[in-house]
Amino acid sequence: MLTSTRPRTLVALLAALAALVLVVAGCGGREPQTGQQAKAINIGYIAWDEDIAVTYLYKELLEQRGYRVNATELEVGPIYAGLAQGNPDLFLDTWLPQTHSDYWKQYGPQLEDLGVWYDKGTLNIAVPKYLTDINSIADLKGRAGLFNGVITGIDPGAGLSRTTKDGAIPAYGLTGEYTLQTSSTTAMLASLEKAINEQKPIVVTLWHPHWAYARYPIKDLQDPKGAMGQAEQLHAVGRQGFTRDFPEVAEMIRNFRLTDEQLSSLENEINSAQKGQEQAAARKWADAHPEVINSFAGG
């Protein structure tokens, strides 16, 4: 998700730690691309739901094609620094033009942009679909009693919280009527689920992509004033020479597209799986969506 929804790590500090983190994670230096070794691909990923989902989907699909895939979770700074140094080979969750702009300015010229696979990275205010007469953020005005004057948010330091508090609330005249209640994403989702189970009103801060859209009957409120900002694009990025060394994989990635519904569904499948079963969940999703897989991976 966006910078605006997650705390940003200092670029310089993470870049300095990159080499150490990569070694500890078992991603060491590049080995000669000869023989069977040419089939080994290292994917770095961050602990964001969409990146976990697509990383394990690619791990499954590439292993079916004979590649040996090592997927390593890292912080975002070390991933960009590592890509620039040649390892990992691939990162599937570059957010542009805003969220990863600092990293892109520093490392982008040394990387290969393999294309956009999702273009609806947005910040949102959402309500359950059964609130049929509330369809815009503007509709919240004068309805504070329905929601006890609360917009249920996530972490107080998240950009989504700042955007809601400093952008949407004043832009739509909600100041003094609503309070943004911040705590954590987990707490927000628990409140959302409880309200939906009891068919009660609730308004929450959310973002795309997120598995909650596949799991719960919720809808985004329209934002005619643009107070929540513009959509971002999710790019796949490779180290220099990625297309030369892995032409088949590069072609797959350039053809890769997921709709909001498809990505939410994939995230939900993996999020619902037990820890350690992410790849099995990705396999289950791929088996259930052959038309999606065929569209970029040729079956």
C-alpha positions in Angstrom: 0.0 0.0 0.0 0.9 3.6 -0.2 3.5 5.7 1.6 0.5 7.4 2.8 -0.6 4.3 4.7 2.7 3.0 6.0 5.5 4.6 7.9 8.5 5.3 5.6 12.0 4.0 6.5 14.9 6.3 6.1 16.5 5.6 2.7 20.1 6.3 3.8 20.0 4.1 6.9 18.4 1.2 5.1 20.7 1.4 2.2 23.6 1.2 4.6 22.2 -1.9 6.2 21.3 -3.5 2.8 24.4 -5.6 2.3 24.2 -7.0 5.9 20.5 -7.8 5.7 20.9 -9.5 2.3 23.7 -11.7 3.6 21.7 -12.7 6.7 18.7 -13.4 4.6 20.7 -15.8 2.5 20.8 -13.7 -0.6 24.6 -13.2 -0.8 26.3 -12.2 -4.0 25.5 -13.2 -7.5 26.8 -16.5 -8.8 27.7 -17.2 -12.5 24.6 -17.7 -14.7 25.6 -21.0 -16.2 23.9 -24.3 -16.5 21.3 -25.1 -13.9 22.3 -22.0 -11.9 20.8 -19.9 -14.7 17.4 -21.2 -13.5 17.8 -19.7 -10.0 15.8 -16.5 -9.3 15.9 -14.5 -6.0 12.8 -12.5 -5.3 12.8 -9.9 -2.6 9.5 -8.9 -1.0 8.2 -6.6 1.7 5.6 -7.5 4.3 2.7 -5.8 2.4 -0.2 -8.1 1.6 -0.2 -7.5 -2.1 3.6 -8.2 -2.4 3.3 -11.4 -0.4 0.5 -12.5 -2.6 2.1 -11.9 -6.0 5.5 -13.1 -4.8 4.2 -16.5 -3.8 2.1 -16.7 -7.0 5.2 -16.1 -9.1 7.2 -18.6 -6.9 4.6 -21.2 -7.6 4.4 -20.5 -11.3 8.1 -20.3 -11.9 8.8 -23.5 -9.9 6.3 -25.2 -12.1 8.5 -24.1 -15.1 11.7 -25.5 -13.6 13.1 -22.4 -11.9 14.5 -22.5 -8.4 13.0 -19.6 -6.6 14.2 -18.1 -3.3 11.7 -15.6 -1.8 13.2 -13.4 0.9 11.3 -10.9 3.1 13.3 -7.6 3.6 12.7 -4.0 4.4 12.0 -1.8 1.3 15.3 0.1 1.5 17.6 -3.0 1.4 15.5 -4.4 -1.4 16.3 -1.4 -3.7 19.9 -1.2 -2.6 20.2 -5.0 -3.2 18.6 -4.7 -6.7 21.1 -2.0 -7.6 23.9 -4.3 -6.5 22.5 -7.3 -8.4 20.7 -9.3 -5.8 17.8 -9.9 -5.4 16.9 -10.3 -9.1 13.3 -9.2 -8.8 10.9 -7.1 -6.8 7.2 -7.0 -7.7 5.9 -4.1 -5.6 7.3 -0.8 -6.6 4.8 2.0 -5.9 5.0 5.0 -8.2 4.9 7.9 -8.6 4.7 8.8 -4.9 5.3 6.0 -2.4 8.7 4.8 -3.5 9.8 8.0 -5.2 12.8 8.5 -3.0 14.1 5.0 -3.7 13.4 5.4 -7.4 15.3 8.6 -7.7 18.3 7.0 -6.0 18.2 3.5 -7.6 15.9 3.7 -10.6 18.6 4.4 -13.2 20.3 1.1 -12.2 17.2 -1.0 -12.4 14.9 -2.4 -15.1 11.3 -1.3 -15.0 9.4 -4.4 -16.1 6.0 -2.8 -16.3 2.8 -1.9 -14.4 0.6 -4.8 -13.3 -1.9 -2.9 -11.1 -2.9 0.7 -11.4 -5.5 1.4 -8.6 -3.3 1.9 -5.5 -5.6 4.3 -3.7 -6.5 5.6 -0.2 -10.1 5.4 0.7 -12.9 5.9 3.2 -15.3 3.0 3.2 -18.6 1.8 4.7 -20.6 -1.4 4.5 -22.7 -1.8 1.4 -25.9 -2.0 3.5 -25.6 1.7 4.2 -27.3 2.4 0.9 -27.8 6.2 1.4 -24.2 6.9 2.1 -22.1 6.8 -1.1 -19.8 9.9 -0.9 -17.6 11.3 1.8 -19.9 14.3 1.6 -22.8 12.1 2.7 -21.2 11.8 6.1 -21.9 15.4 7.0 -24.7 15.8 9.4 -24.7 12.0 10.1 -22.2 11.9 13.0 -24.9 10.4 15.3 -25.1 7.3 13.1 -21.4 6.6 13.6 -21.0 8.0 17.1 -18.9 10.7 15.6 -16.0 8.3 14.8 -14.1 7.4 11.7 -12.3 4.2 12.6 -8.7 4.4 11.3 -5.4 2.6 11.4 -1.9 3.5 12.8 -1.7 7.2 13.9 1.6 7.7 12.1 0.3 6.2 8.8 -0.1 8.5 5.8 -3.6 7.3 5.4 -4.4 8.7 8.8 -2.7 12.0 8.0 -4.6 12.2 4.7 -7.9 11.5 6.3 -7.3 13.9 9.2 -5.7 16.8 7.3 -7.3 16.3 4.0 -10.8 14.6 3.8 -12.2 15.7 7.2 -11.7 19.5 6.6 -12.3 19.3 2.9 -15.8 17.9 3.5 -16.7 20.0 6.5 -16.5 17.2 9.0 -14.2 19.0 11.5 -15.8 19.0 14.9 -18.4 16.4 13.9 -16.1 13.4 13.5 -12.9 12.2 15.2 -10.5 9.9 13.5 -10.0 7.1 16.0 -6.5 5.6 15.3 -5.0 2.4 16.7 -3.8 -0.3 14.3 -4.9 -1.9 11.0 -5.7 -5.1 13.0 -8.0 -3.2 15.4 -9.7 -1.4 12.5 -10.4 -4.7 10.7 -11.7 -6.3 13.9 -14.1 -3.3 14.4 -15.2 -3.6 10.8 -15.9 -7.3 11.0 -17.8 -6.9 14.3 -20.0 -4.1 12.9 -20.7 -6.1 9.7 -21.6 -9.2 11.7 -24.0 -7.1 13.7 -25.2 -5.1 10.7 -24.3 -1.8 12.4 -23.0 1.4 10.8 -19.3 2.0 10.7 -17.0 4.1 8.6 -13.3 3.1 8.2 -10.1 4.2 6.4 -8.9 1.6 3.9 -6.8 1.3 0.8 -6.5 -0.6 -2.5 -5.3 -3.2 -2.9 -6.6 -5.0 0.3 -8.1 -8.4 0.9 -10.9 -6.8 3.0 -12.7 -5.9 -0.3 -13.0 -9.6 -1.1 -14.0 -10.7 2.4 -16.5 -8.1 3.4 -19.5 -6.3 1.8 -17.9 -2.9 1.8 -17.7 0.0 -0.7 -15.5 3.1 -1.1 -17.1 6.4 -0.6 -16.8 8.7 -3.6 -14.3 11.5 -3.2 -15.3 14.2 -5.7 -12.9 16.8 -4.1 -9.9 14.4 -4.5 -9.1 14.9 -0.8 -7.7 11.4 -0.5 -5.2 11.8 -3.4 -4.6 10.1 -6.7 -4.1 6.5 -7.6 -0.7 5.0 -7.8 0.7 2.2 -10.0 2.4 -1.0 -8.9 5.5 -1.9 -11.0 7.6 -5.0 -11.2 11.3 -4.1 -11.1 14.4 -6.2 -11.9 18.1 -5.8 -11.5 20.2 -4.7 -14.4 20.4 -7.5 -17.0 17.2 -9.2 -15.8 15.6 -9.4 -19.2 18.8 -10.6 -20.7 19.2 -13.4 -18.1 15.5 -14.3 -17.8 13.8 -13.4 -21.0 10.9 -15.9 -20.4 10.2 -14.5 -17.0 10.5 -10.9 -18.2 7.9 -11.6 -20.9 5.6 -13.1 -18.3 5.9 -10.1 -16.1 5.4 -7.6 -18.9 2.1 -9.4 -19.8 1.0 -9.6 -16.1 -2.1 -7.7 -15.1 -4.5 -8.1 -12.2 -7.8 -6.3 -11.7 -8.8 -5.0 -8.3 -11.1 -7.9 -7.8 -8.5 -10.5 -8.8 -5.8 -9.1 -6.6 -8.2 -8.8 -3.6 -9.3 -12.4 -4.2 -5.6 -13.6 -4.3 -4.7 -11.6 -1.2 -7.7 -13.0 0.6 -6.8 -16.6 -0.3 -3.3 -16.2 1.0 -4.3 -14.1 4.1 -6.7 -16.9 5.0 -4.1 -19.6 4.9 -2.1 -20.8 7.8 1.4 -19.3 8.2 3.8 -21.3 6.0 1.1 -22.2 3.6 1.3 -19.1 1.4 2.5 -20.9 -1.7 -0.1 -23.6 -1.3 -2.8 -20.9 -1.1 -1.3 -19.2 -4.2 -1.4 -22.6 -6.0 -5.1 -23.0 -5.0 -5.9 -19.6 -6.3 -4.0 -20.2 -9.6 -5.8 -23.5 -10.1 -9.2 -21.7 -9.6 -8.3 -18.9 -12.0 -6.8 -20.5 -15.1 -7.9 -17.7 -17.4 -5.9 -15.2 -15.4 -2.8 -17.4 -15.4 -3.2 -18.1 -19.2 -3.4 -14.4 -19.9 0.3 -13.8 -18.9 1.9 -17.2 -18.3 0.5 -19.2 -21.2 -1.1 -21.9 -19.0 
